[in-house]
Amino acid sequence: MRFSASPVLLAALLFASAWADDYHDEMPRLKALDQRCEQARTARLAPIRENLIRDCTTDQRRSLQDCQGEFSTHGESTTGVRGNVVKGLFYDLPECQAAAQAWEAWQAKQPLRR
């Protein structure tokens, strides 16, 4: 008995293979852009967090550990009261804008995008 695949099945397999290749080629680049964004944000957020922690320990006379715990995530994205995402600080930095644009370009060329 001979196996024969339909042209539609072959086209689907070729398409899936091409998509997987694109995915594996692009993901390291996109993740590297995300990492640069997060490094730039961390550099901008660090002095703000340090000031908040210092003010917390001196003005409110709380322990360093309590203040560090309270302000360690200051400036990060959070979930709002109604479950909506409240975007964190400094996503307007050039590194973050480049990452966002790269992700949008990659998503726009995905054939199964709705």
C-alpha positions, 0 to 999 in steps of 0.5 A, spaced: 500 500 500 502 506 498 501 512 502 500 519 498 499 526 502 494 531 499 497 537 496 493 541 502 496 537 507 503 538 504 502 545 504 500 545 511 506 542 513 511 546 509 507 552 512 508 550 519 515 548 518 516 555 515 513 558 521 517 554 526 523 556 523 521 564 523 519 563 530 526 560 532 530 565 528 526 571 531 525 569 539 532 570 541 533 577 538 526 579 541 528 576 548 534 580 547 531 586 546 526 585 552 532 584 556 535 591 554 529 594 555 528 591 562 536 593 564 534 600 562 528 600 566 532 597 572 537 602 571 532 608 572 528 605 577 534 603 582 535 610 584 528 612 585 527 605 589 533 607 594 530 614 595 523 611 597 527 606 602 531 611 605 525 616 606 521 610 609 526 608 614 528 615 616 521 618 616 517 612 618 522 609 622 520 602 619 525 597 619 530 596 612 527 590 611 520 592 611 521 598 607 525 594 602 519 589 601 514 595 600 518 598 595 522 592 591 517 592 586 515 600 585 515 602 578 513 595 575 506 593 572 501 591 576 494 589 576 488 594 577 482 593 581 478 591 576 483 586 573 486 591 568 493 592 567 497 598 570 503 599 565 509 600 569 514 606 569 519 607 563 516 603 558 517 609 554 525 609 554 528 608 547 530 601 548 523 599 550 520 602 544 525 598 540 522 592 543 515 593 542 516 595 535 520 589 534 514 585 537 509 588 533 512 587 527 513 580 528 506 579 530 504 583 524 507 578 519 504 572 523 499 568 518 494 566 524 493 573 527 486 575 528 
